[in-house]
Amino acid sequence: MATAGPLGNGGWGYVGWCEVLMGRAPCAQMMLASLWACVYSRFLRGWLKWVLRLLTGRCELQRVCGGARAGAWRTHGIEHSLELSKNKVLRNAVYVGEDEVEKCVTDIMKEKKIIEQKNKDFKTDLQVCLLQISGYKQLYLDVENLRKVPYDSDNEEHEEELIKLWNLLMPHENLKARITKQWCNIGFQGDDPKTDFRGMGMLGLVNLVYFSKHYASEARQILSHSNHPKLGYSYAIVGINLTEMAYSLLKSGALKSHFYNAVPGLPNIEHFHQIYCYLVYEFDKFWFEEEPESIMHFNHYREKFHERVKALLLDYDIVLALQNRREQ
């Protein structure tokens, strides 16, 4: 399919390209940025690295480890450098598993002719960065595997988790039956919650239980908010929707800066649950601050909240943390 330029379907033309170069054409800044990135990566980057190595006596990886703060700044820098490297050993380093990290660091130092005795901090710092890079990828796989597990009402463990959720949120009210309209009281759509977990599988239920267990008072408070006569929403359904949001942020890589700052090593699935807790707590505040006209506008406000979180995550210093006291 042909794409119209500044002069319409007739093509770009001299005037059109002048508008792009001067930044006046639609999307001109994006095009110029892409053009600059291409020119830099293909022609300038290698030359600049060579000049800096001559001036400093250190390779790019050493300069990043020595000049960037520990956390997202350093690990993003290392990850970027490895991904753009023309050296196969370095490029493959971003794909190694936890048990291969130590050997990988040794191989990189050998390739770059870095003497360990003179660069002990470098070896330690690079190993931490590779563990974080590897750990993020493994965390996504763990979360994805849990998401793929469908809720099974014939599975005793699944059923126990569902009943646990009820008991955590409604400690003073007993369920009259497994299939009952009471489930609507905590925000499920019908009398059997199993149908609401189709999109996120067991991940949705595990997230709901985790928040209700570790932040019991906050969970009950938010459940109470969700029953507001005008601004109310379906607590459990929104909770599962926020699981999807947390999952998509993880999958896209948007959560890298948070995890690189918050976890000085390998993240695990509990760290993901903490992100979910943050989203639930912050979304409830956001919803009542915005005062939507009705629940029919949920998707609009959900997307607005999503964009706000993604904007926060662009900050390399970000740590998303629920500040309230965690219950034991």
C-alpha positions as CSV (number, residue, x, y, z in Angstrom):
1,M,0.0,0.0,0.0
2,A,1.4,3.4,-1.0
3,T,1.8,6.1,1.6
4,A,1.1,9.7,0.8
5,G,3.9,12.2,1.4
6,P,3.6,15.9,2.2
7,L,2.5,16.6,-1.3
8,G,-0.3,14.0,-1.3
9,N,-0.3,10.8,-3.4
10,G,2.0,12.4,-5.9
11,G,5.1,11.5,-3.9
12,W,7.5,13.4,-1.6
13,G,9.2,15.7,-4.1
14,Y,11.8,18.3,-3.4
15,V,9.5,20.5,-1.3
16,G,8.3,17.5,0.7
17,W,11.8,16.5,1.6
18,C,12.6,20.1,2.6
19,E,9.7,20.1,4.9
20,V,10.9,16.8,6.5
21,L,14.4,18.1,6.9
22,M,13.1,21.3,8.6
23,G,10.8,19.3,10.8
24,R,7.5,20.8,9.5
25,A,6.1,17.7,7.8
26,P,3.8,15.3,9.8
27,C,5.8,12.8,11.7
28,A,9.0,14.6,10.6
29,Q,10.6,14.4,14.0
30,M,10.0,10.7,14.2
31,M,11.4,10.1,10.7
32,L,14.5,12.2,11.5
33,A,15.0,10.3,14.8
34,S,14.8,7.0,12.9
35,L,17.2,8.3,10.2
36,W,19.7,9.5,12.9
37,A,19.5,6.1,14.8
38,C,20.2,4.2,11.5
39,V,23.2,6.5,10.6
40,Y,24.6,6.3,14.2
41,S,24.3,2.6,14.6
42,R,25.7,1.8,11.1
43,F,28.4,4.4,10.7
44,L,29.1,6.6,13.7
45,R,28.8,4.2,16.7
46,G,31.8,2.0,15.8
47,W,34.0,5.0,15.0
48,L,33.0,6.7,18.3
49,K,33.7,3.6,20.3
50,W,37.1,3.3,18.7
51,V,38.0,6.9,19.5
52,L,36.7,6.6,23.1
53,R,38.7,3.4,23.7
54,L,41.9,5.2,22.5
55,L,41.2,8.1,24.8
56,T,40.2,6.2,27.9
57,G,41.9,2.8,27.4
58,R,38.6,1.1,28.3
59,C,36.0,-0.7,26.1
60,E,32.3,0.5,26.1
61,L,31.2,-2.1,28.7
62,Q,33.9,-0.9,31.1
63,R,32.9,2.7,30.5
64,V,29.2,1.9,31.2
65,C,30.0,-0.1,34.4
66,G,32.4,2.6,35.7
67,G,30.3,5.6,34.7
68,A,26.6,4.7,35.2
69,R,24.8,4.3,38.5
70,A,23.9,0.8,39.6
71,G,20.4,-0.1,38.6
72,A,18.5,0.8,35.5
73,W,21.1,3.3,34.2
74,R,23.9,0.7,34.2
75,T,21.9,-2.4,33.2
76,H,20.1,-0.7,30.3
77,G,23.5,0.6,29.1
78,I,25.0,-2.8,29.3
79,E,22.0,-4.4,27.6
80,H,22.0,-1.8,24.8
81,S,25.8,-2.2,24.2
82,L,25.6,-6.0,24.0
83,E,22.6,-6.0,21.7
84,L,24.3,-3.6,19.2
85,S,27.7,-5.4,19.4
86,K,29.0,-7.0,16.2
87,N,30.7,-9.7,18.3
88,K,28.7,-12.9,18.6
89,V,29.8,-13.7,22.1
90,L,28.6,-10.3,23.3
91,R,25.3,-10.3,21.4
92,N,24.4,-13.7,22.8
93,A,25.1,-12.6,26.3
94,V,21.6,-11.1,26.6
95,Y,20.1,-14.5,26.1
96,V,22.1,-16.6,28.6
97,G,20.4,-18.3,31.5
98,E,21.2,-17.7,35.2
99,D,23.5,-20.7,35.4
100,E,25.5,-19.5,32.4
101,V,26.1,-15.9,33.5
102,E,29.4,-16.5,35.3
103,K,30.9,-18.3,32.3
104,C,29.5,-15.6,30.0
105,V,31.2,-12.9,32.0
106,T,34.5,-14.8,31.7
107,D,34.1,-15.2,28.0
108,I,33.3,-11.5,27.5
109,M,36.4,-10.4,29.5
110,K,38.5,-12.8,27.3
111,E,37.0,-11.4,24.1
112,K,37.6,-7.8,25.2
113,K,41.1,-8.6,26.7
114,I,40.1,-7.3,30.1
115,I,42.4,-8.5,32.9
116,E,40.4,-9.7,35.9
117,Q,43.0,-8.8,38.6
118,K,42.9,-5.2,37.4
119,N,39.1,-5.0,36.9
120,K,37.5,-6.9,39.8
121,D,34.6,-4.4,40.2
122,F,33.9,-4.7,36.5
123,K,33.4,-8.4,36.7
124,T,31.1,-8.1,39.6
125,D,29.1,-5.3,38.1
126,L,28.7,-7.0,34.7
127,Q,27.6,-10.2,36.4
128,V,24.8,-8.3,38.3
129,C,23.7,-6.7,35.0
130,L,23.5,-10.0,33.2
131,L,21.6,-11.6,36.1
132,Q,19.1,-8.8,35.9
133,I,18.7,-9.1,32.1
134,S,18.4,-12.9,32.3
135,G,16.1,-12.7,35.4
136,Y,13.7,-10.3,33.6
137,K,13.3,-12.7,30.7
138,Q,12.8,-15.7,33.1
139,L,10.3,-13.7,35.1
140,Y,8.2,-13.1,31.9
141,L,8.3,-16.9,31.1
142,D,7.2,-17.7,34.7
143,V,4.3,-15.2,34.5
144,E,3.4,-16.4,31.1
145,N,3.3,-20.1,32.2
146,L,1.0,-19.2,35.1
147,R,-1.2,-17.2,32.8
148,K,-1.6,-20.2,30.5
149,V,-2.9,-22.4,33.3
150,P,-6.7,-22.3,32.9
151,Y,-8.9,-22.2,36.0
152,D,-10.2,-25.8,36.6
153,S,-13.1,-26.3,39.0
154,D,-12.1,-29.9,39.2
155,N,-8.7,-29.0,40.5
156,E,-8.7,-29.0,44.3
157,E,-5.9,-26.5,44.6
158,H,-7.6,-24.0,42.3
159,E,-10.8,-24.3,44.2
160,E,-9.0,-23.7,47.5
161,E,-7.4,-20.5,46.1
162,L,-10.8,-19.3,45.1
163,I,-12.4,-20.0,48.5
164,K,-9.3,-18.4,50.1
165,L,-10.0,-15.2,48.2
166,W,-13.6,-15.1,49.5
167,N,-12.5,-15.7,53.1
168,L,-9.8,-12.9,52.9
169,L,-12.2,-10.4,51.5
170,M,-15.4,-11.4,53.4
171,P,-14.1,-12.9,56.7
172,H,-17.5,-12.3,58.4
173,E,-19.7,-13.9,55.8
174,N,-19.8,-17.6,54.8
175,L,-20.4,-18.8,51.3
176,K,-23.8,-20.6,51.2
177,A,-22.7,-22.7,48.2
178,R,-19.8,-22.9,45.7
179,I,-22.0,-21.6,42.9
180,T,-23.9,-18.6,44.3
181,K,-24.8,-15.0,43.5
182,Q,-22.7,-14.1,46.6
183,W,-19.7,-14.0,44.3
184,C,-21.1,-10.8,42.8
185,N,-20.5,-9.1,46.2
186,I,-16.7,-9.2,45.5
187,G,-17.0,-8.2,41.9
188,F,-17.4,-11.3,39.8
189,Q,-19.9,-11.2,36.9
190,G,-22.0,-14.2,37.8
191,D,-22.6,-17.1,40.2
192,D,-19.5,-19.0,39.2
193,P,-16.2,-17.0,39.0
194,K,-14.4,-19.7,36.9
195,T,-15.7,-18.1,33.7
196,D,-14.1,-14.7,34.6
197,F,-10.6,-16.1,34.6
198,R,-10.5,-17.1,30.9
199,G,-8.2,-14.3,29.8
200,M,-5.6,-14.4,32.5
201,G,-6.0,-18.0,33.8
202,M,-4.7,-18.7,37.2
203,L,-2.5,-15.6,37.1
204,G,-5.6,-13.5,37.7
205,L,-6.7,-15.5,40.7
206,V,-3.2,-15.7,42.2
207,N,-2.9,-11.9,41.9
208,L,-6.2,-11.3,43.6
209,V,-5.3,-13.6,46.5
210,Y,-1.8,-12.1,46.9
211,F,-3.2,-8.6,47.3
212,S,-5.9,-9.7,49.6
213,K,-3.5,-11.7,51.8
214,H,-0.5,-9.3,52.0
215,Y,-2.5,-6.0,52.0
216,A,-5.7,-7.2,53.7
217,S,-6.9,-3.9,55.0
218,E,-6.2,-2.1,51.7
219,A,-8.0,-4.8,49.7
220,R,-11.1,-4.6,51.9
221,Q,-11.0,-0.8,51.7
222,I,-10.8,-0.9,47.9
223,L,-13.6,-3.5,47.9
224,S,-15.7,-1.1,49.9
225,H,-14.9,1.7,47.5
226,S,-16.0,-0.5,44.6
227,N,-19.5,-0.6,46.1
228,H,-19.9,3.2,45.9
229,P,-23.4,4.0,44.6
230,K,-22.2,6.3,41.8
231,L,-18.5,5.5,41.2
232,G,-18.6,1.8,42.0
233,Y,-17.0,-0.9,39.8
234,S,-16.7,-4.7,39.8
235,Y,-13.7,-5.3,42.1
236,A,-12.7,-8.8,40.9
237,I,-13.3,-8.1,37.2
238,V,-11.2,-4.8,37.4
239,G,-8.6,-6.7,39.4
240,I,-8.3,-9.3,36.6
241,N,-8.1,-6.5,34.1
242,L,-5.2,-5.0,36.0
243,T,-3.5,-8.3,35.9
244,E,-3.6,-8.0,32.1
245,M,-2.2,-4.6,32.4
246,A,0.7,-5.7,34.5
247,Y,1.3,-8.7,32.2
248,S,1.4,-6.4,29.1
249,L,3.8,-4.0,30.8
250,L,6.1,-6.9,31.6
251,K,5.8,-8.4,28.1
252,S,6.6,-5.1,26.4
253,G,9.7,-4.6,28.5
254,A,8.2,-1.4,30.1
255,L,8.9,-2.8,33.6
256,K,12.6,-3.2,33.0
257,S,13.7,0.0,34.7
258,H,11.5,-0.7,37.7
259,F,13.0,-4.2,38.2
260,Y,16.6,-3.2,37.4
261,N,16.2,-0.6,40.2
262,A,14.1,-2.5,42.7
263,V,15.8,-6.0,42.5
264,P,19.6,-6.1,42.6
265,G,19.7,-9.6,41.2
266,L,17.1,-12.1,40.0
267,P,13.5,-11.0,40.2
268,N,10.9,-13.6,41.0
269,I,7.1,-13.9,40.6
270,E,6.5,-12.2,44.0
271,H,8.1,-9.1,42.6
272,F,5.5,-9.2,39.8
273,H,2.7,-9.6,42.3
274,Q,4.0,-6.4,44.0
275,I,3.6,-4.6,40.7
276,Y,0.0,-5.8,40.6
277,C,-0.6,-4.6,44.1
278,Y,0.7,-1.1,43.1
279,L,-1.6,-1.0,40.1
280,V,-4.7,-2.0,42.1
281,Y,-4.1,0.6,44.8
282,E,-3.2,3.4,42.4
283,F,-6.0,2.6,40.0
284,D,-8.6,2.9,42.8
285,K,-7.2,6.3,43.7
286,F,-7.1,7.3,40.1
287,W,-10.7,6.2,39.5
288,F,-12.1,8.3,42.3
289,E,-10.0,11.3,41.4
290,E,-11.3,11.2,37.8
291,E,-15.0,10.6,38.9
292,P,-16.1,8.9,35.6
293,E,-19.6,9.5,34.5
294,S,-20.4,5.8,34.6
295,I,-18.8,2.4,34.5
296,M,-19.5,2.4,30.7
297,H,-16.5,4.7,30.3
298,F,-14.2,2.2,32.0
299,N,-12.1,1.4,29.0
300,H,-11.3,5.1,28.4
301,Y,-10.2,5.6,32.0
302,R,-8.4,2.3,32.1
303,E,-6.3,3.4,29.0
304,K,-5.7,6.8,30.5
305,F,-4.3,5.1,33.7
306,H,-2.3,2.7,31.5
307,E,-0.7,5.6,29.7
308,R,0.1,7.4,33.0
309,V,1.9,4.3,34.3
310,K,3.9,3.8,31.0
311,A,5.0,7.5,31.2
312,L,6.3,6.9,34.8
313,L,8.2,3.9,33.6
314,L,10.2,6.0,31.0
315,D,12.1,7.4,34.0
316,Y,15.3,5.3,34.5
317,D,15.1,6.1,38.2
318,I,11.6,4.7,38.7
319,V,10.6,2.3,41.4
320,L,6.9,1.5,41.6
321,A,6.2,0.8,45.2
322,L,3.0,0.6,47.3
323,Q,4.0,2.8,50.2
324,N,1.5,1.5,52.7
325,R,2.6,-0.9,55.4
326,R,2.6,-4.4,54.3
327,E,0.7,-6.8,56.5
328,Q,2.4,-9.9,57.7
